[in-house]
Amino acid sequence: MDELIRNLAVYALPVLFAITMHDAAQAFVAKRFGDNTAHAAGRTTLNPLAHIDPVGTILIPVVMYLMSGFVFGYAKPLPINYGQMRHPKRDMAWVALSGPGANFLMALIWVLLGIFLDYFSVQESFPHLVADAGLKTNLWLMAFNLLPIPSMDGGRVLFSILPHKAAFQFARLEPYSFIILLALIFLPRIGFPNVIGYWLFFVELIAKLLLHLIVSPLNILLT
């Protein structure tokens, strides 16, 4: 129980910030491309209360963590009307990418915080644990949302770059996207390849390499 409470305390702020930045970025970019729906619903704010869903963001992740150690959840649905954008099919990709992009930026901020904690010799373990949780949470959320499944950010990007006929055939899978996602999550338990695990590893590896390239000059300056 003590470990559970500690983990909840460590991950609470990183998870809230990761979800908030992800959704606020997409709402902001959608507004820039002509769709004011999410902005009118108050979703461009950095106030976490505007984005979290009591069941999907809090209850379900906690229950799943207690039952299986695996965490899965969701924020409030982001109301975006792609039909109001100037170039709906193209602009969809930019809106979709802005969320994972915001998570990558947040991961960078948490990495920088960890570097400065080390530089100023902060001995307390809690800030270091929170910085590490922030990095892991944002990289995970970025990679997970980039899964090329309809209704997810990666699926939106794939729809945007596919030829029109193939794109609309792909879009027909959207009503089954949650079933597809659950199948990919649970089928490895009965011997099927862990597609999501491979995907997360690949995307997070690329992101970590990019982060390393960005922060390396700062590490050199501080040593």
Buried (B, 14 or more C-beta within 10 A) or exposed (E): EEEEEEBEEBBEBBBBBBBBBBBBBBBBBBBBBBBEBBBEBEBBBEEBEBBBBEEBBBEBBBEBBEEEEEBBBBBBEBBBEBEBBEEBBEBBBBBBBBBBBBBBEBBBBBBBBBBBBEEEEBEEEEBBBBBBBBBBBBBBBBBBBBBBBBBBBBBBBBBBEBEEEEBEEBBEBBEEBEEBBEEBBEBBEEEEEBBBEEBBEEBBEEBBEEBEEEBEEBEEEEE
